[in-house]
């Protein structure tokens, strides 16, 4: 909007320890296609210097280095644009605005060779040994036919052009933008199209894509809402799961769970919209960037990422939300055990099988198990250090895994920052890397 007048610099003041590591920040910059400089403010020095108190905060600095405006929380671009327009006029008149181009910043590691997967986020298994992969960084969904031993896979169909956008139509013309979670009902594959703030439906027989919820605009609570699902603004849907005619949606951006009934009715199912760890009746409970869902054992389990928690919701006459693991927004770590002492670090993926909840403990670079009856949590895979090492579970290494699915004695893991799918044999307790062609 202001290509010759405005310089944008992001200052990353991390909450989680894993977010303080420059290599991890570089991966995030690449994943989100950020083209401006990003400062790693690991010790909160810049945060303190500018008196910042909340994420996110926008600070406007004039050509003389003085702070002229600061705003925290959700920000409307139009309002900030008005202030910038006024500043441009003022400093132009004073002769203090320099429009000379500056050296273009770039991240050298973005020049990597093309790869089959780019930040894969979520996985879904279907009958016939098919694995659907949210190839998030490539803005597409892949259908992979697994080999008989489950250790290799062939990409048999691609949904989406690979370019970010919001376009319905045939699977070769349709466009997604950072798709994440998926759910399958009959021949319909539902997709949480996160950056499009939409829910998409892929007809696997007719090979078409349509938008069934969302407008393509991010909801902010102030924009007028419509009466049909495609006229209602959503906020970063991250995961979906199906129960009968109901599609449950983890709405990460609004810290809620939503529900879509028969593709006709859409609304909030649980959560006030406040970012907090509050249990209780579903209308009074609160979540913290819910990022994955799993239906099993008569409950809906939720990976409540920002609170480093695993939550559950009952399906009785008066549904309630309760916490299995996690203590709050600023209680995190890497501690196995039972009870309040257990710590996770930003878990973004869960799967249910064998009377266990399997957790992608993303920032700890681990897969953990949770016994929902006892609350016991144990590390299953990973050393806690990021890396790419196959082998025995406790010496294998992952790099910010985000999604997983369990199929009999195998677990498939979306090893997001390694841009790979890993295969864990739950019987031999060995990790290998899926050979993808």
Secondary structure, DSSP 8 states (H G I E B T S, - for coil): --TTT---EEEE--SSGGGG-HHHHHHHHHHTT--SEEEE-TT-HHHHHTT--SSSEEEEE-TTS-EEEEEESS--HHHHHHHHHHHHHHHHHTT------------GGGG----S-SS---EEEETTTEEEEEEGGGTEEEEEEE-TTSSEEEEEEEES-SS---B-EETTT-B-SSEEEEEEETTEEEEEEGGGTEEEEEETTTTEEEEEE--SSB--SSS---SSGGGS-B--EEEEEEETTEEEEEEGGGTEEEEEETTTEEEEEE--S-BS-B-EETTT-BBS-EEEEEEETTEEEEEEGGGTEEEEEE-STT-EEEEEE---TT----B-EESTT-B-S---EEEEETTEEEEEEGGGTEEEEE-TTT-EEEEEE--SS---B-EETTT-B-SS--EEEEETTEEEEEEGGGTEEEEEETTTTEEEE-EE-
